[in-house]
Amino acid sequence: MNQAPFNKNRQDKFILVLNLPEGIKQIVDNVTRNTNRIDANALEVSITGTVTPTISIPEKTLPYGAQSIKVSSHAREPYSSLDINFKIDNEYNNYWAIYKWLDIINDVKSGAFNDDEIIKYPGADTQQLPIYSSDLTVYGLDEYENRKIQWDYIGAFPTKLAEIQWDYTENAEITSSATFEFTKVISKLI
């Protein structure tokens, strides 16, 4: 037993699984350390915090006789961004995977999408969403590190990778954060 059920002695109680988009998987390399590649082991990230999105299905007010009644709109509002905080591994591989993903969406040198032509298009539709988006999964862990709940973020892609706060006077691991946008979220108990 790592800890008592009500004793939170660990900060990383979530695991994020990055399922890279098909096009970006083409630059995965788990053999050599290369600036133009992503380490395949960087796909599972220990995160220290996240906020699950608000699920909102607003009401509509309809006139009914001399009064008004409220009914469901039956439509979900767009989700807010997925913000995650994570510990950077000692090889910086998890940070680098998100960095390269953002670099493909907007190349740091040219400002264009897929400027290095890393992503090879399967068809004529070159701006389709699945080219640079994928599904992410966040698992909530219990006190024994068992996965207990799962959130699948469908059609996700990064929009921001935060700064790294370097402070070697602190006895803490280096952390960063990232923001992802997504189309929908599906959750289930495990």
C-alpha positions in Angstrom: 0.0 0.0 0.0 1.5 3.3 -1.1 -0.7 5.5 1.1 -3.8 5.5 3.2 -7.0 6.1 1.2 -7.5 9.6 2.6 -3.8 10.6 2.6 -2.8 12.4 -0.6 1.0 12.1 -0.5 1.4 12.2 -4.3 0.6 15.1 -6.6 0.4 13.1 -9.8 -3.0 11.4 -9.5 -3.7 11.5 -13.2 -2.2 9.9 -16.3 -2.6 11.5 -19.7 -2.3 9.2 -22.8 -1.4 11.2 -25.9 -2.6 9.4 -29.0 -0.6 11.3 -31.6 -2.4 12.0 -34.9 -1.7 9.6 -37.7 0.5 12.1 -39.6 2.6 13.0 -36.5 3.1 9.3 -35.7 5.3 9.3 -38.8 7.9 11.3 -36.9 8.0 9.0 -33.9 11.4 7.5 -33.2 12.1 5.5 -30.0 15.6 4.6 -31.0 17.6 7.8 -31.3 17.4 11.2 -29.7 16.7 13.6 -32.6 15.4 17.2 -32.7 13.1 16.3 -35.6 11.6 13.3 -34.0 9.3 12.4 -31.0 10.2 9.7 -28.6 7.4 7.1 -28.6 7.7 6.7 -24.9 6.5 10.3 -24.4 3.0 9.3 -25.1 2.0 8.6 -21.5 2.3 11.7 -19.2 2.0 11.9 -15.5 -0.1 15.0 -14.8 -0.5 16.8 -11.5 -3.7 18.5 -12.3 -6.4 19.1 -14.8 -9.9 20.5 -14.8 -12.6 18.4 -16.5 -14.7 20.6 -18.7 -18.1 22.0 -17.6 -20.9 20.2 -19.4 -23.7 22.6 -20.2 -27.0 21.9 -21.9 -28.8 25.2 -21.5 -32.5 25.7 -21.2 -34.8 27.6 -23.6 -37.8 29.6 -22.5 -40.9 29.1 -24.5 -44.1 31.1 -24.3 -47.1 28.9 -23.2 -50.4 30.7 -22.9 -49.9 33.7 -20.7 -46.8 32.3 -19.1 -43.4 30.9 -20.1 -42.0 27.4 -19.5 -38.4 26.3 -19.6 -37.4 23.3 -21.6 -34.0 21.8 -22.5 -32.3 23.0 -25.6 -31.0 19.4 -26.1 -27.7 21.0 -27.3 -24.3 21.1 -25.6 -22.5 24.3 -25.6 -18.8 24.2 -26.8 -16.5 22.9 -24.1 -13.9 25.0 -22.5 -10.2 24.2 -23.1 -8.5 21.3 -21.4 -5.6 22.6 -19.3 -3.2 20.1 -17.9 -0.2 20.5 -15.5 2.5 17.9 -15.8 5.9 16.9 -14.6 8.6 17.1 -17.2 10.5 13.8 -17.4 14.3 13.9 -17.1 14.8 13.5 -20.9 12.2 16.3 -21.7 10.4 13.8 -24.0 6.9 14.5 -22.9 7.5 18.3 -23.3 9.1 17.7 -26.7 6.1 15.6 -28.0 3.7 18.5 -27.4 6.3 21.0 -28.7 6.7 19.2 -32.0 2.9 18.7 -32.3 2.5 22.5 -32.0 5.4 23.0 -34.4 3.7 21.0 -37.1 0.5 23.0 -36.6 2.5 26.3 -37.0 6.2 25.9 -38.0 8.4 28.1 -35.8 10.6 29.1 -38.8 8.0 29.8 -41.5 4.7 30.3 -39.6 3.0 27.8 -41.9 1.2 24.5 -41.3 3.2 21.4 -41.9 6.0 23.4 -43.6 8.5 20.5 -43.3 5.9 18.2 -45.0 6.2 15.8 -42.2 2.6 14.9 -42.5 1.8 13.0 -45.7 -1.8 13.6 -46.8 -3.9 10.5 -47.6 -6.2 12.4 -50.0 -7.0 15.7 -51.6 -8.6 17.3 -48.5 -5.4 18.7 -47.0 -6.9 20.8 -44.2 -9.1 18.1 -42.7 -9.2 18.1 -38.9 -7.9 14.5 -38.3 -4.6 15.4 -39.9 -3.4 17.3 -36.8 -5.9 16.2 -34.1 -6.3 13.0 -32.2 -8.0 11.6 -29.1 -6.5 12.1 -25.6 -7.4 10.0 -22.6 -7.0 11.2 -19.0 -7.2 8.5 -16.3 -8.0 9.3 -12.6 -6.0 7.2 -10.2 -6.9 5.9 -6.8 -4.6 5.8 -3.7 -3.2 2.5 -5.0 -2.4 3.9 -8.5 -5.2 2.0 -10.1 -7.2 3.6 -12.9 -10.7 4.4 -11.7 -12.2 6.9 -14.2 -11.5 7.7 -17.8 -12.1 10.8 -19.8 -11.7 10.5 -23.6 -11.2 13.9 -25.4 -12.2 13.5 -29.0 -10.6 15.5 -31.8 -8.0 17.1 -29.5 -5.0 19.3 -30.5 -2.6 21.5 -28.5 -3.0 25.3 -28.6 -0.5 26.3 -25.9 2.6 24.9 -24.2 3.5 27.0 -21.1 6.9 28.1 -20.0 9.2 25.9 -17.9 9.8 27.4 -14.5 13.5 26.7 -13.6 14.2 27.1 -9.9 17.0 24.8 -8.6 16.6 26.4 -5.1 13.4 24.4 -4.8 13.5 20.7 -4.1 10.7 20.0 -6.6 10.4 18.4 -10.0 10.3 20.7 -13.1 6.7 21.2 -14.3 4.9 22.8 -17.2 1.4 23.0 -18.5 -0.4 22.7 -21.8 -3.8 23.6 -23.3 -5.7 21.4 -25.7 -8.9 22.1 -27.6 -11.3 19.3 -28.4 -14.7 18.5 -29.9 -16.3 16.3 -27.3 -15.5 14.4 -24.1 -16.8 11.0 -23.2 -16.3 9.7 -19.6 -16.7 6.3 -18.0 -16.0 4.5 -14.8 -13.4 1.7 -15.0 
